[in-house]
């Protein structure tokens, strides 16, 4: 088979896989959408802690780019190694509280806030489970696609071999027929004598 036929076979295989996995694509995109919008909504609500979590979860579903954006921290000029938390203007009146600090512990004494944080932690566990499950599905589908491709390649190689064998057989028969015809013509014109030829 030709190279073009191999490409067509691979594209057909990819097309069939994509046609039969519409539900898979929808399921794959939903966890990714949730994580991406989780980051965006968390930042809008000044919840850097949640944005941090959701952004990390997002990287589990999306591979790194070929050319990664260069992000550098800003540092205080009068302090060695102290990073500055830079926020957009929309958050200029927002108070910053570090998780685990005494201020944070004081914040959790409020019943409503404590309940909200508990629900958020529960949701984070659920999101992690969904994304981990999705990663397994992604890996399984990737392996299936690779296996299907390898099987298709084997089928193509077998067909290539069969075609080459057929071509050689046809060529051999053609040489025999032409040789026989040439011999008969030579005998007919008296060029050679071959009493064993009918």
C-alpha positions as CSV (number, residue, x, y, z in Angstrom):
1,X,0.0,0.0,0.0
2,X,1.1,3.5,-0.6
3,X,1.9,6.1,2.0
4,X,-1.2,8.1,1.1
5,X,-3.4,5.0,1.9
6,X,-1.7,4.7,5.3
7,X,-2.5,8.3,6.1
8,X,-6.2,7.8,4.9
9,X,-6.4,4.7,7.1
10,X,-5.1,6.6,10.2
11,X,-7.4,9.6,9.5
12,X,-10.4,7.2,9.1
13,X,-9.5,5.5,12.4
14,X,-9.3,8.9,14.2
15,X,-12.6,10.0,12.6
16,X,-14.4,6.8,13.7
17,X,-12.9,7.1,17.2
18,X,-14.1,10.7,17.5
19,X,-17.6,9.8,16.1
20,X,-18.1,7.0,18.6
21,X,-16.9,9.0,21.6
22,X,-19.1,12.1,21.6
23,X,-20.2,11.3,25.2
24,X,-16.5,10.8,26.2
25,X,-15.6,14.2,24.8
26,X,-18.5,15.9,26.6
27,X,-17.4,14.2,29.9
28,X,-13.8,15.2,29.3
29,X,-14.6,18.8,28.7
30,X,-16.9,19.2,31.7
31,X,-14.2,18.7,34.4
32,X,-11.9,20.9,32.5
33,X,-14.5,23.6,32.1
34,X,-15.3,23.4,35.8
35,X,-11.6,23.7,36.8
36,X,-10.9,26.6,34.4
37,X,-14.0,28.6,35.5
38,X,-13.3,27.7,39.1
39,X,-10.0,29.5,38.8
40,X,-11.6,32.5,37.1
41,X,-14.5,32.7,39.6
42,X,-12.2,32.2,42.6
43,X,-10.0,35.1,41.5
44,X,-13.1,37.3,41.0
45,X,-14.2,36.6,44.5
46,X,-10.7,37.2,45.9
47,X,-10.2,33.5,46.8
48,X,-6.6,32.9,45.8
49,X,-6.6,29.7,47.9
50,X,-9.3,28.2,45.7
51,X,-7.8,29.6,42.5
52,X,-4.5,27.9,43.5
53,X,-6.3,24.6,44.0
54,X,-8.3,24.7,40.7
55,X,-5.4,25.8,38.6
56,X,-3.3,22.9,39.9
57,X,-6.2,20.5,39.1
58,X,-6.5,22.0,35.6
59,X,-2.9,21.1,34.8
60,X,-3.7,17.4,35.5
61,X,-6.0,17.4,32.4
62,X,-4.0,19.7,30.1
63,X,-0.5,18.9,29.0
64,X,2.2,21.6,29.1
65,X,2.4,23.8,26.0
66,X,5.3,23.6,23.6
67,X,6.2,27.2,24.5
68,X,5.4,28.0,28.1
69,X,4.6,31.6,29.1
70,X,7.4,33.1,31.3
71,X,5.9,34.2,34.6
72,X,8.3,35.8,37.1
73,X,7.5,36.9,40.7
74,X,8.0,40.4,42.0
75,X,10.1,40.9,45.1
76,X,10.2,43.6,47.8
77,X,13.3,45.7,47.3
78,X,14.0,46.0,51.0
79,X,13.6,42.3,51.8
80,X,15.6,39.4,50.4
81,X,13.4,36.7,48.9
82,X,10.0,38.1,50.0
83,X,7.5,37.7,47.1
84,X,4.8,40.4,46.7
85,X,1.2,39.2,46.1
86,X,0.0,41.4,43.2
87,X,-3.7,41.7,42.8
88,X,-5.8,43.5,40.1
89,X,-7.4,46.9,40.8
90,X,-10.7,45.3,41.4
91,X,-9.3,43.7,44.6
92,X,-7.5,46.8,46.0
93,X,-9.8,47.0,49.0
94,X,-9.5,43.2,49.8
95,X,-7.8,42.2,53.0
96,X,-5.3,39.3,52.7
97,X,-5.4,36.5,55.2
98,X,-2.9,33.6,55.1
99,X,-4.3,30.1,55.6
100,X,-3.3,28.6,58.9
101,X,-2.5,32.0,60.4
102,X,-4.0,33.2,63.7
103,X,-6.2,35.6,61.7
104,X,-7.5,32.7,59.6
105,X,-8.2,30.6,62.7
106,X,-10.1,33.6,64.1
107,X,-12.1,33.8,60.9
108,X,-13.1,30.1,61.2
109,X,-14.7,30.8,64.6
110,X,-17.6,32.4,62.6
111,X,-20.1,29.5,62.2
112,X,-21.2,30.6,58.6
113,X,-17.6,31.0,57.4
114,X,-16.5,27.6,59.0
115,X,-19.4,25.9,57.3
116,X,-18.6,27.5,53.9
117,X,-14.9,26.4,54.2
118,X,-16.0,22.9,55.1
119,X,-18.3,22.7,52.1
120,X,-15.5,24.0,49.9
121,X,-13.0,21.4,51.2
122,X,-15.6,18.7,50.5
123,X,-16.1,20.1,47.0
124,X,-12.3,20.1,46.4
125,X,-12.2,16.4,47.3
126,X,-15.0,15.7,44.8
127,X,-13.3,17.7,42.1
128,X,-10.0,15.9,42.7
129,X,-11.8,12.5,42.4
130,X,-13.6,13.5,39.2
131,X,-10.4,14.8,37.6
132,X,-8.3,11.8,38.7
133,X,-11.0,9.5,37.2
134,X,-11.0,11.6,34.0
135,X,-7.2,11.3,33.8
136,X,-7.6,7.5,33.9
137,X,-10.2,7.7,31.1
138,X,-7.9,9.9,29.0
139,X,-5.0,7.5,29.5
140,X,-7.2,4.5,28.6
141,X,-8.6,6.2,25.5
142,X,-5.1,7.2,24.4
143,X,-3.8,3.7,24.8
144,X,-6.8,2.4,22.9
145,X,-6.1,4.8,20.1
146,X,-2.5,3.8,20.0
147,X,-3.4,0.1,20.0
148,X,-6.0,0.6,17.3
149,X,-3.4,2.5,15.2
150,X,-0.8,-0.3,15.7
151,X,-3.4,-3.0,14.7
152,X,-4.3,-0.9,11.6
153,X,-0.6,-0.7,10.8
154,X,-0.3,-4.5,11.1
155,X,-3.2,-5.0,8.8
156,X,-1.7,-2.6,6.3
157,X,1.7,-4.3,6.4
158,X,0.0,-7.7,5.8
159,X,-1.9,-6.3,2.9
160,X,1.3,-4.7,1.6
161,X,3.0,-8.1,1.8
162,X,0.1,-9.9,0.1
163,X,0.1,-7.3,-2.7
164,X,3.8,-7.6,-3.3
165,X,3.5,-11.4,-3.4
166,X,0.6,-11.1,-5.9
167,X,2.6,-8.6,-8.0
168,X,5.6,-10.9,-8.1
169,X,3.4,-13.9,-9.1
170,X,1.8,-11.8,-11.9
171,X,5.2,-10.6,-13.0
172,X,6.5,-14.2,-13.0
173,X,3.5,-15.5,-15.0
174,X,3.8,-12.5,-17.4
175,X,7.5,-13.3,-18.0
176,X,6.7,-17.0,-18.7
177,X,3.9,-16.1,-21.1
178,X,6.0,-13.6,-23.0
179,X,8.9,-16.1,-23.1
180,X,6.6,-18.8,-24.4
181,X,5.1,-16.4,-27.0
182,X,8.5,-15.2,-28.1
183,X,9.7,-18.8,-28.4
184,X,6.7,-19.8,-30.5
185,X,7.2,-16.8,-32.8
186,X,10.9,-17.7,-33.1
187,X,10.0,-21.3,-34.0
188,X,7.3,-20.1,-36.5
189,X,9.8,-17.9,-38.4
190,X,12.4,-20.7,-38.3
191,X,14.8,-18.8,-36.1
192,X,15.2,-21.8,-33.8
193,X,14.1,-25.4,-33.8
194,X,12.5,-26.8,-30.8
195,X,10.7,-30.1,-31.4
196,X,9.6,-30.4,-27.8
197,X,7.4,-27.2,-28.2
198,X,3.8,-28.0,-29.2
